[in-house]
Amino acid sequence: MVAAPASSDTASAALRCRRRIVAMTHRAGAGHPGGSLSAIDLMVCLYGSILNHRPEDPLWDDRDRFILSKGHASPAMYAVLAEHGYISEEDLEGFRTLGSICQGHVDFCMSTSAAFAWLGWAFVTQCVMT
């Protein structure tokens, strides 16, 4: 089976997110762009076409939950959250700044349509969410 090509909207969103990842990690002089860049296409597709979520209603009961167990890919998560309006472009400028929404690894659930865990903790996180 051959996968269908990405729509131009999805491809454009992925490109914008890649640019955000590179800008965040470059500006901070820290972070792990490789892990984020390797995950961004999947995350853009999930948030753009598959997951049920509503940025305007993050507590929507029927929302899907996304668990990111690859904490080093936090720039990808922040980029996708900005793409969908959960956080602002200005929030991204605070990446790796203490006290910022985007201070580093995602350690809390700023978007209740997403949940985060450290490496190896995805299963435990899922169990707590159900």
C-alpha positions as a printed Julia matrix, in Angstrom:
130×3 Matrix{Float64}:
   0.0    0.0    0.0
   1.3    3.44  -0.89
   0.52   6.33   1.44
  -1.43   9.22   0.01
   0.65  12.35  -0.48
   0.26  15.07   2.1
  -2.09  17.88   1.23
  -0.56  21.25   0.54
  -2.09  22.51   3.81
  -0.39  19.75   5.78
   2.91  20.26   3.97
   2.75  24.01   4.6
   1.95  23.49   8.29
   4.86  21.06   8.63
   7.21  23.57   7.0
   6.05  26.35   9.34
   6.57  24.04  12.31
  10.06  23.06  11.13
  10.96  26.73  10.9
   9.64  27.31  14.42
  11.72  24.4   15.75
  14.92  25.67  14.16
  14.25  29.24  15.3
  13.47  28.19  18.89
  16.53  26.0   19.32
  18.83  28.45  17.54
  17.6   31.43  19.56
  18.0   29.49  22.82
  21.35  28.02  21.85
  19.99  24.8   23.32
  17.48  22.08  22.7
  17.31  19.05  20.48
  16.2   20.0   16.98
  16.88  16.54  15.52
  14.33  14.73  17.65
  11.73  17.39  16.98
  12.35  17.48  13.24
  12.08  13.7   13.07
   8.64  13.76  14.73
   7.06  16.88  13.25
   5.45  15.36  10.15
   3.59  12.79  12.23
   2.54  15.36  14.84
   1.3   17.81  12.21
  -0.76  15.07  10.55
  -2.2   13.92  13.89
  -3.2   17.4   15.04
  -4.29  18.52  11.58
  -6.34  15.54  10.42
  -6.75  12.77  12.96
  -7.01  13.94  16.57
 -10.29  15.39  17.77
  -9.41  18.62  19.54
 -10.69  22.16  19.82
  -8.22  24.91  20.72
 -11.16  27.19  21.5
 -12.54  24.56  23.92
  -9.55  22.67  25.38
 -11.72  21.02  28.06
 -14.06  19.46  25.49
 -15.08  16.07  26.91
 -14.74  14.18  23.61
 -11.22  15.39  22.82
  -8.46  12.92  22.03
  -5.36  12.86  24.18
  -1.87  12.91  22.73
   0.97  11.54  24.85
   4.47  12.65  23.92
   6.92  10.31  25.62
   9.92  11.8   23.83
  10.57  14.82  26.04
  13.43  16.01  23.87
  10.86  16.69  21.14
   9.26  19.47  23.14
  10.08  22.06  20.42
   7.91  20.02  18.03
   5.04  19.98  20.55
   5.33  23.72  21.11
   5.42  24.34  17.34
   2.26  22.26  16.8
   0.49  23.94  19.72
   1.32  27.33  18.21
   0.13  26.16  14.78
  -3.27  25.38  16.27
  -3.58  28.45  18.47
  -3.04  26.87  21.9
  -0.03  29.13  22.48
   1.22  32.25  20.71
   4.23  32.81  18.49
   5.54  35.11  21.24
   5.41  32.19  23.7
   7.85  30.31  21.45
  10.42  33.07  21.94
  10.7   32.02  25.58
  11.89  28.51  24.74
  14.44  27.37  27.36
  13.81  30.49  29.49
  12.99  29.8   33.13
   9.4   30.72  33.89
   8.31  30.67  30.26
   5.43  28.51  29.06
   8.02  26.9   26.77
  10.83  26.68  29.31
  12.12  23.3   28.12
  10.7   19.82  28.36
   6.96  19.98  28.55
   6.32  19.23  32.19
   2.67  20.15  32.46
  -0.37  20.02  30.26
  -0.83  23.51  28.8
  -3.23  22.09  26.27
  -5.6   19.6   27.73
  -5.77  17.89  24.36
  -2.19  16.81  24.92
  -0.37  15.07  27.73
   3.35  14.63  28.15
   5.69  12.21  29.79
   9.39  11.57  30.17
  10.98   8.69  28.29
   9.4    5.44  29.35
   6.5    7.03  31.21
   3.92   7.07  28.41
   2.16   3.94  29.65
   1.89   5.26  33.2
   0.63   8.6   31.93
  -2.0    6.88  29.81
  -3.17   4.8   32.78
  -3.65   7.92  34.9
  -5.64   9.61  32.12
  -8.18   6.79  31.7
